[in-house]
Amino acid sequence: MEDIPNKIQTQLGIICDVDLKNEDGKDYIEIYVNPYEVLISYQGQISLQEWKYKTRA
């Protein structure tokens, strides 16, 4: 869990908070990123879509 924020910062250059949550007996990871005023590039490509999803294990 501790290396997830570091990997995100290395790949995207942004700071995030990562929390391990539990809902209905299922664990999931919540990643919170503050809004940025500049576009974020992932592997040289910029996406203008808003991403909001929850992945549950």
Number of C-alpha atoms within 10 A of each C-alpha: 9 8 9 13 16 15 12 13 13 11 12 14 13 16 13 14 11 15 12 10 12 12 8 5 7 9 13 15 15 16 15 11 11 9 7 8 6 6 9 15 12 11 8 7 8 10 10 8 6 6 7 6 8 10 8 12 7
